[in-house]
Amino acid sequence: MSTENVSRRSFIRTSAATGLGIALVGSVDTIFGATDAAAEPDGRSRPAGYGPLVPDPAGLLALPAGFSYTLIAQEGVTTLESGEPTPSDPDGTASFAARHGGSVLVNNHEIGGSEPFRVPLRPGLVYDETAGGGTTNIEVDKHGNRLREYVSLAGTHNNCAGGRTPWGTWLTCEETEAILAKRHGYVFEVDPFDQDANLNPKPIKALGRYAHEAVAVDPHRGQIYLTEDASGPNGLLYRFTPPHSALPLRKGSLRKLADDAGTLEALVATSGGAIVPDLSVAVEPGTRYRANWVAVPDRDAATTPVRKQFADGTITRSRKLEGMWWADNGAYFVASFARTTDGSAVQHDGQVWFLDPHRSTIELKLRFAYTPADQNTDADGPDNITVSPFGGVILAEDGDGVNHLVGSNDRGETFFFARNDMNESEFTGPNFSHDKKIMFACIQTPGHVFAIRGPFRHC
């Protein structure tokens, strides 16, 4: 849903997908930003997206003509209902339908050190008093105007992405393996409406302790998929299968799980029976691997990080596994980039994969070519992802140079939807309101949370 098309140097291809997701055009190569135009009702053609980005007079967020934004939170400027300033570093976010047509956003704060505005340690909502991360809930009306903001989880560390659940809560992920006053590297559940449910935060240890990035929940099987953003060695993709006695999962189910409940497994992708040790080797969208799973020996990483419990060549690794989003009866997930200098076999500027639990496969849907000479008009470093109700996906760019919200429609055509006019900070947390009239998105540093309105449509 967006603006100017992306440069001709990043190449993308397509593979068939159903539903709202990315549908590639057979096996025809698609040039990033230079794809075939879509047809208007009168037969004329139009480019993908919403036209050129218009510079913002306020110097914050460039959008296509006809779109506008409301600033609903700003670190250090807006204030919580308890009086403290909005915390720094907004990251992964989801919105939930509230009364009178409004929304409640659960907003991660990726605070891990020297950020100026920590999440306040509100009584009853604190896991570890020495940690500065957590989540705030932001309430807006049906027009996207801010109503209030308050702490929903405090005392966690480096809350990066996460995922919404089918039962209407948010799973916030600690992207860390730090040990402060308590051990960190867990997933916590946050209720967007019931603060009593958020009291006395408890890590969901059954989901493992590692540098969590994002999660996606299978609403049919109850399995939970998780990405790991780590290096030395590179991270893994995980699957958690709850015990049958816990099904169907609902509010409060994960909090009640024993620390060793169910099974946590790591992905072993195979091609023709041979293990694929590194996802970066997939170059052609449409590449499909068999998804096999192997049990994690020690999910709480008592002595050895989980990813180091597997020898290279026996497991499938990927550099910078990032956002996930459940749609089309599967999980879309992102690998942000790969470089040979970080141990990857092949260099690229981003991949989008689709995990199909029914077929037990993963399939490469989009690939961003490695283009080091152009950091501003070639998209690089996709991070958070959401599936658009208008078809395709929206990706938050966290790359070098100028960063954007990048769209890919259900024909595999790509475009820019927004540009950070403030600085080179990353975009985070794109997602749509329940009525599809607002896209929420953040710029991480300094933290700004936007509600974007305009003539959204199928692109």
N, C-alpha and C positions, 0 to 999 in steps of 0.2 A: 504494500500500500504506500506508494511513495513517490519519490522524486526522480531526480535524474538517474538515467541508467548507469550501470557500473562499467568500468573500462573494459576494453576488448581484450586485455591480456590475460584475464583469469578465465579459465575454461571450465565449463560445467557440462555434464551430459545428463541423460534422463533414463529412468527405468520405471516401469508401470507401478502405480500405487493407487489405492482406492480411497474413497471418502474425501476428507478434507485435506489430506496430505499432499505431498509433492507428487505430481503425475508427470513423468518425463515423456518426451515426444518420441516414442519408440526407441530407436538406438541412434537417433540423429544428434550430432554434436550441437551443443548450445553454447554460444559465446557469451560469457558473462557480460550483461549489459548491452548485448547487440543481438538479441533473439528476434525471431519473427514477431511482428506486431499482431495484436489481437484485433478482431473485427468489431466495429461499432454496429448497432442495429441497422444503420443505413448502408452498410457495406464498406464504409471507410475503415481504414486501419488506424490503430493507435498503439503507442508503445506501452509496455507493461508499466504498472504503477500509476502515479498520480501527477506526473509532470515534474518540472524542475523545482528544486528546493529554493525557497525564498529566504534570504538572509534575515535574521531576527534583529529589529532595531534595538532590542534590549540586550543583544549579544549572548543569548542563552541557547535557543533551540530553533534551528531552521527547519521549516516544514513546507509542504506543497501549498500552493494557493488554495484558499478555502478552508484550511485547517488552522486551528488555534489551540493554545494550551492554557491551562491554569496551573500555577505553581502551588502544590498542596502541602509540601514540606520542604524546609531548607535547613541544613545543619547549622546550628548555632544561632539561627534567626527566629524561626517559629518555635513555639514553646509547647511542652507537654502539659496536660491538664494538671499535673503535679507541680508545675512551675519551672522545671528544668528545660534547657534548650534541646531541640531535636538533635539526636545523636548523629555522629559522622557515618560516612561510608555506607549508604543504602545499597543493597545488592539484591539477591533473589526476592521476589515478591509475588503474591497471588492475591486476587480480589474475590470477595464473597458477597452474594446478594444480601442486602440489608432491607429493613422496612422502608416503606415510602419510596422505593425505587433507587435508593442509594447503594453504596458499597462500603465494605470494610476491607482495607488492605492489611495483610500481615507483611511487614517489611523487615527483612534481615538487615543487620548492621555488621559489616565485616571488619570489626575492630579487633586488632590483635596486638597493639603496642602503643605508639605515640600519638594516636589520633586525638584531636583536641576535645571532642565531646563524646564521652563514654555513655553507655546505656546506664541510667541511674539505677542504683541498687534498691529497688522498691521492696518493702517488707513482704515476705512470702513468695516472691517471684524470682529468688536468687539461687543459682546452683553453686557458684564459687565466687566469693566476694573479691577475689584477686583478679578476676577476669572482667573485661570491659565491653564485651559484645552482647548480643541478644536480639530481641525483636521489639518493635513498636507496632501497635495497631492504629491505623489512620482511618477515620470515618469521613466519608464525603457524601454529599447529597446527589440526587440523580443527574445534576448538571456538572458534577465533578468539583464542587466547591468544598473546601475543607471545613469540617465541623469540629473535630477534636482529634487528639493523638495521645496515646498513653502506652506505658510499658506493659508488655505481655510476657516477656522472658528476659532475665538479666543474669549476669555472671557466667555467660558462656564465652567462647573464644573463636573469633574469626568465622562468624556465621556467613557463609558464602551463598550458596543456592539452597535448593531443597525441592519440595514438590507438594502439590495439594493432594488431598486424599478424596476418595469417592464419598466419604462420610462427612466431608465439609470441614476439615481441619488442615493445618499447614505443618509439614515436616521440615524443620530447619536443621541445616547441616553444619557442623563444625569442620572447617577445612584446616585441620591441624592434627598433630600427634603430641602436642605439648603436655607437659605435666606441670601444673601450677600448684595451688593448694590442693587441687583435685586433678584427676586424670581427665584429659579432654580428647576429642576426636570422635564424638558421638552425634547421634540424631536425637532431637527433642520434638515433641508434638506440642503445637500451639493452637488453642481454640480462638477463632476470630470473634466470638461473641460471649463466651462464658469464662469470666476471669477466675471463678472458683476452680474450673478445670485446669487452670494454669498454675495454681498454687503448688508449692513444694516441687519444683521441677525435677523430673527423673529422667536420666538418659535411657534411651532404648538400647541397652547393651546387646540385645540379641541381633541387632543390625550391624554389629562390629565396631571396632575402634580403629579408625584410619583417617586419612585426609579426605573426608567426604566432600563431594561437590553437590550432587543433585540426586533426586529420587523420582521414580514413577511407579504408581501402584496399579496393578492389574485388577480391575474391579470384578472380574469374573472368577479368577483363580485365587485371589488374595495374595499373590506373590508380589514382592517389592524388588525393583531393580535400582541399583545405586552405582554412580560413577565415583571414581577416585582421581583427584588431581594431585599427582605426586611424581617425584623423580628420584633417580638414583637407587633402585631402578624405577622405570616408568610405572604408572598406576594400572589398575585392573577394573574390569566391569564385574559387578556382583549381582547375585540373585538370592533373596531371602524367601524361604518357604515356611510359613507359619505352621505350627502343629494343627492337626485337624480339629483338636478340641477348641482352638481359638477362633474357628471360622463360624459364621462370616465375621470378618473384621468390622468393627464399628468404633464409635467414640469410646475411648478408654481401653480398648483391647490391647493396644501396643504397650501402654503403661503397665498393664498387668502381667505381661510376658516375663517369664523367668529369663535370667541373663543368658542362659544356654538353650533357650527354647527354639524349636524349629531347626532349620539348617541354613547356613550361610555358605554359598558356593561362589567360585570365580569362573569367569568365562574361559573356555578353551575353544577357540574357533578353528575349524578344520576345512580344508579344501581337498577333495579327493582322498580323504582319510589322513592327510598330513596336517600337522599342527601349523597354524599361521601364528608365528610368534609376535608379530608387530602389525597393527592395523594400518600403519602408514604405507604398506606395500600395495594396498588397493588403490589403483589409479583410475580405473574405468568405472564410473557410476553404472549400477546394474550388477557389479560384482557381488556375489552372494556366497556366504560361508555358512557351514553348519554350526549351530550353537550347541556346544556341549558344556557341561558344568562339573567342576570338581570341588569337593568339600574343603573349606578353610580349616586348617589344623587348630589354630588358636585365634578365634575371632577377636578376643580382647587384647591381643598383642602384648601379653604379659612381659615377654623378654625380647621378642622379634617383631618388627612391623609386619603386618599381614602380607604385603606384597613381596617381602623378602623371604617368606616361608615357602615360596615356590622357586625352583631353579629355572633360569632362563632356558627357553626351548621347550618347557613343559606347560607353559601357560601363555595366554595372549595378552600382551601389554599394549599400551598406547600412551603417547605423550599428550598431556593436557586434556584428559577426559573432563568435559564440562557439563553443560545443561542437558536436561531431559524433559520430555513432555509426553504424556500419554494421549494418544489419539489413534484413530483408524485401527483399533484393537491391537495396538502395539505401542512400543516406546521409541520415539525419536531421541537420539542422543548425539552429542557434538564432541568431536576432537578438534581443539582450537588451532593447533599448528603442529608441525613436526620438523625437526632439523637433524641433520646427520651429527651435528655437534652435541646434541643431547642424547645420542644413542639410537635415534630412529634410523630405519633403513632407507627411507625415502623422504624427501622434503615436500611439504605442502603448506598452504596457508589456511587450511581448515577442511573438515569433513563433516557431513551430516549423514548419520546411519539410521536405519529403521530395524528394530528388533521385533520379530514376529514370533510370539510365544507359541502360536498354533502350529506353525511350520518348523519351529526350532531353527530359525535362521536369523542372520543379520545381513542387511543389504545396504551397500553404499548408495546414497541418494544424490548428494551434491559433493563436489570437490572443488576447492579453491586452489588454483595454481600458485606456486611459489614465485612471487614477483617482487624481489627486493628493491628494484629501481623505482617502484611507484607505491608509496605508502598512503597516498591521499585519495586517489580515485579508483584503486583496486582494493576491494574489500579483503581484509585479512584478520585472522584471530576471532572467529565467531565464538561466542561464549554462551550466555543464557539463550534459551530458545522458547518460543511459544508457537502453537499451531493456531493459525488465524481462522475465525469462524467464516471468513470470506474466501477461504481456500489458501493452501500453501502454508508457509511458515514465516515468522519474523525472528531475526537473529540480532542479538546485541553484539556489536563489534567491540572487541578489546584488543586492538592491534596497534601497530606503529602508525604515527602520524594522526591525521584527522579520523575520528570515529563516527560511526553511523548506526542507525537501525537499518538493517538490510532485509528486504523482502524477497521471497521467491514464491511465485504464484503456483497454482496447481497444474500449470503447463510447463513448469521448470524455468520460466523467465524470471529474471532477477532485476532488482531496482533498489535505489536508496529511498527510504521513507523519511528519515530525519537525520540531522547533522548536529553534532555538538559544536556550537559557535563560541563556547567559553574557552576551551582549552583542549588538550589531547587526552583527557580522561575517558575511561570506558563508559559505555552504556550498560545498564543492568536492568533486570526484572521486567521485561515487557510482558504484558498480559491484558486481556480484554475484560471489560465489565460484562455482567451476566446478560445485559440487554444489547450488547455488541455496539453500543454507541460511543464508548470511551476506550481508548488504549492508555493504560498506565505504563510508565517507564521512568527510569532513573538515570541520572548521571552521577557517578560515584563520588568524584572529588572536584570541588567541594560538593557535598551531597545535596542534590536537588531531586524531588519527586514530582512528576508531571502527570496531569490528566489531559489527554489530547482528544479533541473532538473535531469532527469534520465529515465530509461526504464519503465515508467508508463504503466500499462496494467490492464485488468480485473483480479482481484485476486480470 
